[in-house]
């Protein structure tokens, strides 16, 4: 009887071990397929699988680095006694300089043909080196001079980063398989969102604890370290040999006007994007400034609010990625574009920092879907053999209108206050969304 009981216990133990082994195997598969956007990675060739994983890591660390600048650069300037007009000037000059360098970026890609090296040289190397100088500014300068030097360095950084955008967009379209873009980018964006939230919250608490400007200097240093890791990850991506942009080609010699004439859907998409981004940046540079100076909230609480936005973006990325593959990116962009205009209006109505917690939860969910669908829609509308040129044209439209919006927002904020920029921004966004519904169509070609 004891022997039978012992054998029975041994059998139960073996079953438990077998069950645990099967569970661990399934868990490993789930972890591995995150980098393939929801499909088992054995379906991909080894080179493609390697590229997807390194691109996934690059995105996570790049987002963590950029999150510091996006969330705290305006507050860094505010701590150096910058005015609303100077903060608006930063955004305007950054976008204008980016627009001026997009065309040279296309020329580099089309003449040199090496997109990966272009991204590493300008976006990964030169642009991120300015982060060290941003951190050192208060050690050598103070007052208005320090403000303008920070603005100058931030403008240079943005310009150099945008010099690599045409090559980056063209390369990524060849790295990520078409049928998986929705799910892959949604899983990648979810990981990027988590990294961004963690960094924003941690940096906010760091600045609160250390104070200004030392806290902001350490934040810039952290952004540099994270950016270097991102560059290291991107360097491990193998550019597809067959997809390297040829340095000669009759289609590329055609004037841009003739190229655009053959793509009316793309032109309509860019026209609507112009009004959308102009409206965005009327209010964009001033949310964090109004939060700290207008609602008298702490920098640490701004980090908490950013985390709320990021948390809501996680299910937004997942849901929009699945629906984008099923419905197409146009429908997702249409729905989210009609709802996003209410976000700045709710900011204008808020009387307490706590009122903005549900607002940012809604905003994070909607913007996750809009950003993912807009990027995939751009790829679908751009001809594969001229994607760098089309991406450059789109980038010029976006950056120029962002610059105009920031300049206009600076004037409105100076004369009528931050809430006026929020109201005007919402009206412009709604107008752009209505035009999108009316004039932008889903492409019908097989490649789209």
N, C-alpha and C positions, 0 to 999 in steps of 0.2 A: 504493500500500500504506500509506504513512503517513497519507494522507487517510482511508482506511477505518478505520485504527486510531484516528484522532482522532475520527471520527464515532461509533465504537463507545464510546470513553471518554465522549463527550458524552452518549450515550444512557444509559450507566450512571450518570453524574452526575445526569441528569434523573430517573432512576428512584429514586436515593437521596433526592433532594430531595422527590420526590412521596411516597415512603414516610415521610420525616420529617414532612412536612406532615400526612399522614393520622394518624401517631402523635400529633402535637401536638394535632390536632383531637379525637381520642379522649381524650387526657389532659385537655383542657379540659372535655369533657363529663363525665368522671369527677369532676373537681374541682367543677363546678357542681352536679351532681346529689347531692353530699354533703348539701347543704342541703335537698334534697327527700326525703331518707330512702331513696334507692336507686332513684328513678324519674326519668326525664328531665324537667327542669323546664318544658319547653314545654307539658306537659300541664296546667299550672296557669295560672290567670289571673294577670295581672301584679301585682295587689294582694296576692293570696295568696302569690305567690312572694316579693314584697318583705317581707311579714310574716315568712315562714319564715326568711329570711336574717337579718333584724334580731333575731328571737327567738333564732336560733342564736348570734349574737354576744353577745347579752345573757347567755345561759346560760354561755358560755365565761368571760366576765369576772366574772360573779357567782360562779361556782364558784371561780375563782382568789382572789377576795376572801374568800369564806366559808371556803376551805380554810385560810387563815391562822388564823382564829379557831377553827375546829374542832380544828386540830392543836396550837395553841400557847397558847390562852387559859388552859387549866388549868395549863400550865407557867409562864405569866406570873404567875399567882397563886402558884404554888409558889416562884418566884423572889422574890416579895414576902413569903415566909414564911407563906403560908396553910396551914391544916391540912386534913386529909382531910374533916372535917365541913364546913368552909367551902367546899371545892370541891363537895361534894355539895349544899350550900345554894344555890350558884350555879345548878346545873342544876335544882333543885327550883323555885326562885323564877322562873327564866326560863320554865319550862313552865307554871307556875301563872299567871303574868301573861299569857302568850300565850293561855291558855284564857279568861281574863276578857275579853279584847279581841276574840275571834273574833266573838261575837254583835254587838257594835257594828260590826264590819267588815261583817257581813251587812246590818245596817240601813242602813249608808252606801250599799252597792251597790244595795239594793232601793229606797231612797228617792231617791238621786241618779241611779242608773242608769249612771254613767260609771265603768267598771271600770278603764280605763287610767289615768285621772287619780288614782283611789284608790291604785293601786299606786305611781305616781310620787311622790305626795305623802307617803305614809307609809313604804312600803318603800324607795323609791329616794332620798328626800330626808331625812326626819326620822331614820330608823333609821341611815343611813350617816353622818350628822353626828356620831353618838356615837363613831365610830372615832377622830376627831381628839381628842376628850376622853380616850379611853382611852390614847392615846399620851402625853398631857401629864400624867397623874396623878402619876408619880414626881417630876416637877419641883416639885410643890407639896406633896406629902404623902409620908409614910413610915410604916412599921409597920402596925399593925392598921387604922388609918384608911385608908391607901392600899388595903388589901385590900378593905375594905367599899365604898369608892368604886368600885373596878373592878367589883365584883359588882353594885352598883347600876346602873352604866352599861351593863353587859352585859345586865342584866334589862330595862332600858328599851329597848335596841336590839332584843332579841328580841320584846318586846311590840309595838313599833311595826311591825316586819316582819310579824308575824302578823296585825296589823290589816288588812293588804292581801291575805292569803291567799285569802279567799273570792272576791274579785274576780279575783285572778290565776288561780285554778283555773277559774272560769267563763269567763274570756276566752280562755284557752289552748285550751279545748275547742272554741271556735269558730274559732280561728286554724289549728289543725292538722287537716287532713282525717282523718276517722275511719279510712279504709282504710290510711292511711300512718303511723298513730301509732306502731306498733311499730318500723318501720324508721327513721322520722324521729327519734324520741326515742333510739333506739339510737345513731345517728350523732351526734346532738347530745351525748348523754351521753359518747360516746367522746372527742369534742373537749374536753368539760368535764373529763373525767378526765385527759387529757394536760396541760391547763392547770393543773389542781390539783396534779398530780405535780411539774411544773416549779417551781411557786411553793413548794410544801412543801419540796422539796429545797433550793432556793435560800435560802429563809428560814432553814431549819435551819443551813445553813453560815454564813449571816450572823450568826445569834445565837451560834454557836460561836466565830466570829472576834471579834465585838465584845464579847460577854459580856452579862450581865444587870445592870440592866434596860434599858440603852440598845438592845440588840439587839431586844428585844421592842417597844420604843417605835417603832423603825424599821419593824418588821413591821406594827404597827397603821397606820402611815402609808402603807405600801404597800397594805394592804387597803383603805384609803380611796380611793386613786387608782384602783385596779382597780374598786372599786364605783362610782365616778363614771362611768367608761367604760361600765359595765354599764347604769347609769341612762340615759346618753346613747343607747345602742343601743335600749333599750326605748321611749324617747320617740319613736322613728321608726316604731314599729308603729302601723298604722291599725286602730282598733277597727271591726269590721264593723258598718255602720250598721243593718242588719236584725237584728243579733244583740244590740244594746244592750239591757240589761235594762230592761223597762218599770217605771215607778215605781208602777204600780197593777196589780192582778191578783187575781182571786178565789182562785187556787191558793196565792198567797203569804199571803193573809189567814188561811188555815187554820192551826190550831195545829200545832206541830211534831209532836205526838203523832199526829195524824191523818195527816199526811204520811208519817211513818215506818211507820204501820200498813199502808200500801199497798206497802211495800217491805221484806218480811221478809228477803230476801237481803242487803240493805244493812245491816239491823239485826244480822244474824248476823256479817257482815263486821266491823262496828264492835266487837261484843262480843269477837271473837277478837283484833282489833287492840288492844283494851284490855289483855288479858293479855300479848300479845306485847311491847308497848312498855313496860309496867311491868317486864317481865323484862329488856328491853334496858338500861334505865337503872339497874338495880341495879348493873351493871358498867360501863356506858358512860363515866361521867366519870373512871374510875380506870385505864383501860388505859395512857394515857400517863404518869400519875403512877407507877404500878407499874413501868413500863419504865425510868423515869429513877431513881426512888428505891429501888425494890426490886431490880431487876436491874443497877443501877449503870451504865446505858448513857448515852451522851452525847445531847444534844439533836440534834446532827447526825445520829446514827445513827437517831433517831426519824424524821427526814426520809427517810432511806434506806428504812426499813421502810414508810413511807407510800407511797413510790414503788413498792415491790414490790406493795403492795395495788392501786395505780392501774394498774400494767402488767397485772396479771391481770384487772382489770375491763374492759380494752379488748376482748379476745375474748369476755368474758362479755356485754358490751353487744351486740356484733354477733350472736352466736349467739342470745341470748335475744330480740332484736328480731325476727329472722326466725321463730323458733319461736313467739313470742307472736302474730304475725299468722296463723300456720298452725294452731296448736293452741288459741289463746285464752290470756289471761293467767292464768287460774285454775290451769292445769296447771303453768305455770312457777313460780308462787308456791308451789304445793304441794310440788314437788320441792325447790326451794331452801330452803323453810321447814323441811323435815325434816332437812336437812343442816347448816344454820347453827348449831344448838345445840351442835355439836361444837367450834366455834371457841373459845368461852370455856373449855371444858374443856381444850383443848390449851394455852391460855394458862396455866391453872393448873398444868399438868404441866411447863411449860418451865423450865429451869434456867439458860439463857443467852440473851442477846439474839439470838444467831444461830439458836437453835432456832425463833424466831418468824418467820423469813423464809419457810419453806414454809407456815407457818400463815396468814400474811397473803396469800400467793399464792392459797391456797384461799379465804380469806375474801373477797378482792377479786372473784374470779370469781363466787362465789355471791351476794354482795350486789348485784352489777351486775344479775343476773337478777331478784333479788327486788325491788329498788327499781323497776325498769322495769315489771315485771308488776303490782306492787301499785298503782302510780299509774294504769296503764291499766285495771286492774280497778275502781278507784274511779270513774273516768270512765264505765265501762260500767254500773255499778250505780246511778249518779246520774241521775234524770230531767233532761232537758235544760232544762226550764222552771223547775226548782227546784235547779239544780246548786250555786249559791252557798250556799243554805241547807243542803244535804246536806253539802257540803264543810266548812262551818262546824261542823256537828255532829260530823263525823269528826275535825276538827282539835281540837275540845274534848276528845273522848274520848282522842285521842293525847296532847295536852299535859298533861291532868290525870293520866293514868297515868304519863307520863314524870316528872312532878313527884313522884308518890308513890314511883316506883321509885328516883329519885335520893335522896330522903330516907331510904328504907329502906336503900339501898346505903351511904349515909354512916354509918348506925348499924352495919351489918354490918362495914364496913371499919374502923371505930374499935375495935370489940370483938374481931373475929376475923381481920382482915386482908383484903387485896385478893383473895387467892385464894378466900376464902369467897364473895365477891361473884361471882366468875367461875363457880363451881360452881352457886350458886343461880340465877344468870342463865340458864345452860344448861338447867337443869331447867324453868324457867318457859317458855323458848322452845319446848322440846320439847312441853310440855303445850299451848301455844297452837297449834302446828303440827298436833297430833293433832286438836284441836277444829276446826281449819280443814278438815281432810279430812272430818270427820264432818258438819259443819253448814253450811258455806258452799258454795253451788251457783253454777254458771255461769248468768247470766241468759239467758233464751230469747227475749226480745223482739227485734224486728227492729232496733231502734235500738242494741242492745248488740252 
